[in-house]
Amino acid sequence: MDHEFNARNIILLKKYKAQAEQKENEVKSRIRAQQNANMASFGLLKKLRIGFQHPTYLPNDQEMVKIRQITTEKQRIIGQAEEVKNLKIRRNIERIQQVKQEHIRNRSLKGEELKLENTRTVALIKNAKQTMLQDQEYVKNLKIRNQI
C-alpha cells in the first residue's frame, strides 16, 4: 500500500515539476520580451531626452505611437507575468493541501484497517476460547462415561 502511494506521489510530483518548468519557461520568455520592449523604449526615450536637450529635435507622430505601444505592451506583459506568478502560487498551495488531505485520508484508512484487523483477531480469539471450552467439556464428559 505504501509503495503504491509513494509511486503515485512520485508520478504526481514529476508531472507537477514538468508543468512548473513549462510555466517558468513561459514566464522567462515573457520577461525576455519585456526586456526587449524596455530596450526599444529606452532607445526612443533616449531620442526624446536628446530632443529635450536640443530643442530642434522633436519626435514625430510615429515615434510617439511606438512609445505608447511599447509602454502598453510592457504593462500588459507585466500584468500577465504577475497573473502567472499568482496562479502558480495558488496551484502550489492547492497541491500541498491535496497531498495533506491524501495523507490524512490514508492515515484514517490505515487506522480503520487496523481496527478491522483487531476486531478480527478478537473474534478469532473468542472463537478459539469457545472451542477450547467445548473441547474441555467433551473431554470431561468422556471421562465421566469411561468411569461409569
N, C-alpha and C positions, 0 to 999 in steps of 0.2 A: 504494500500500500504506500509506504514512504517512498519507495523507488519510483513508483508511478507518479506520485505527487511531485517529487523532485524533478523528474524528467519533464513533466508538464510545465513546471515553473521555468526550467532551463529553456524550453522551446519558446515560452511566452517572453522571457527576458531577451532572447535573441531577436524575436520579432519586434519587440519594443525598441531594442537598440538599433535595428535597421531603420525603423520608422524615424527614430530620433536623429540618426545620421542623415537621412534624407531631408528632414526638416532643417537640420543645421546647414546642409549644403544649399538649400533654397535660400535660407537667411543670408548665408555668405554671398551668394550670387546677387541678392538684392542689395547687400551692403556695397559690393563692388560697383553695381550700377549707380548707387547713391554717391559713391566716391567719384565715379566718372562724371556724374552730374555736377558734383561740387567743383571738380576741376574745370569743367566747362563754364560754370557760372563764375568761378574765380577769374577765368580769363576775360569774360565780359565785364565783370566788376572792375578788373584792373584797368580795362579800357575806360570805364566810367570815371575811375579815380584820376586817370590821366586827363580826362575831359574836364574834371573839376579843377585840376591844376592848370590846365591850358584851356581857357575859355573858348578858344577857337574850335575845339573838338566837341561835337555834340553827337550822342548816339542816335542812330536813325531808328525808325519805327520797327524794322525787322529785328534789330538787336534788343530793343525793349520787349518785343513779343517773345524772343528767345529767353530773355531773362525771366519773364513771367512764367513761361512754360517750364523752365528748369526749376524755379522755386516751387511751383505747384507739384511737379513730378517728385521733387525732393521731399516735400511734405507728405505726399501720398505714400512714397516708399517708406518713410519713417513710420507712418501710421500702420502700414502693413507689417513692418518688422515688429512693432510693439504688439500688434494683434497676435502674430505668430508666437511671440515670446509668451504672452499671457495664456494662449491656448495650450502651449507646451507645458507650462506650469500647471494649468488646470488638469491636463491629461495625466501628468505625473502624480498629482495628488489623488486623482481618481484611481489610478493603477495601484498606488500604495494602499488606498482604502480597500480595494478589491482583494489584494493579497492578504491584508489583515483579516478581512471577513472570511476568506478561504481558510486561513489558519484557524480562526475561531471555530468555523464550521467543522473542520477536520478534527480539532480537539474534542468538540462535543460529540462527533460521531465515534471517535475512539473511546470516549467515556461511556457512550451508550453500548458499544460493543463489549467493553469490559464489564459493564453491568449485566449484559446478557450472558456473558461467559460465567460471571459469578453466580447468577441465578441458575444457570445450567449445572454448574458444579454443585451448588447447594442441593438442587433437585436430585442429582446423581448420588450424593452422599446420603440423602434421606432415603432414597430407594434402596441403597446398599444396606443401610441400617435396618430397614424393614425386612429385607430378605434375610439378613443375618438373624434377626429376632425370630422370623418364621422358621428358619433352619434350626435354631436352638429349641424352639417349641417342638418341632418334629422329632429332634433327637431325644428330647425328654419323653415324648410320647412313646417312642420306640423302646427306650429303656424301661418305661413302666410296663409295656406289653411283654418285654422279654422277662421281666421279673415275675409276672403272673404266669 
